[in-house]
Amino acid sequence: MIAAATRLVLASLVVASCGGSDSTSPTNGAIWTSVPSGTTNFLNAVAGTAAFDVWAVGAGGTILHYNGSAWTPTESGTTAILYGVWAASSADVWAVGESSTLLHYNGTNWLTVGAPIVDQTLNSVWGSGPGDVWAVGNNGVILHYDGTSWSTTASGGTALLFNVWGKTGGNVWAVGYDPNGSQAVIMHNTGSGWQPVTINNPGFLTGVWGSSTSDVWAVGSNGTALHYNGVSWASAVSGTIQDLFAIWGSAASNVWAVGSNGAVDRYDGSSWTYQPNGTVHRYGVWGSSATDVWVVGGGGAIFHLSPAD
């Protein structure tokens, strides 16, 4: 039952590009443009440390790096699908994926790191620093890296955990879906272990991000957008019924969510505005500033928000 549900939910996340092209559209003095990636493999996640140091990962072990002028492929040493990437510095980057894949970049090469689990899909990775890194995956898998080694951490369940993020090392969130209860899942760790948060949402959650410990967003299926104000979670109107896969922001008043069929959604501090652009599925979003935002997706698609000339 869990295996079947896993394939069903993940299918919506790893579907290849459904085609079409994206037009340039103005956004607060900046414009979105399509940028050559050099690959047709779908890209699942993007993250970096600066405008000139950005990583994207995806199918077939694809890892791309942006140096401020162009995206170039990097040898990953694996053909596994990679679902998540996070960078502590230009010489300390983690990527995770299917078959318990854990990769580390040391500034020169990507190296395979042994995981304390086998045959599990890892969907996301995030850290507060080099000695405090979290990875989450299917079947309730939560791993922690203390700067020396990875270990398993109890989640208390078998949910599909799709994304992990925190504002500090002592305040970390994970979101996903429980196929047994047919409910969205939110887990919270404030330093004393992972605890489930009670919500009533039948969909799945695939992205989480916040500007502070009292301003956190989670997004997911059918345009779901939930907001945490430091006390409780509440539903918000996203303006779309498209699945939203990822979320990132530069500030509380500048938040981006992306998803299926060209979905692009922006929150300005008071409301969400739906800004669809093309039909390519978008799986990851990250930026170094409000006017330097990257989105990756199906068919090797990469989009960049930057100031208009």
Buried (B, 14 or more C-beta within 10 A) or exposed (E): EBEEBBEEBBEBBBEBBBEBEBEEBEBEEBBBBBBEBEBBBBBBBBBBBEBEBBBBBBBBBBBBBBEEEEBEEBEBBBEBBBBBBBBBEBEBBBBBBBBBBBBBBEEEEBEEBEBBBEEBBBBBBBBBEBEBBBBBBBBBBBBBBEEEEBEEBEBEBBBBBBBBBBBEBEBBBBBBBBBEEEBBBBBBBEEEEBEBBEBEBEBBBBBBBBBEBEBBBBBBBBBBBBBBEEEEBEEBEBBBEBBBBBBBBBEBEBBBBBBBBBBBBBBEEEEBEBBBBBBBBBBBBBBBEBBBBBBBBBBBBBBBBBEEE
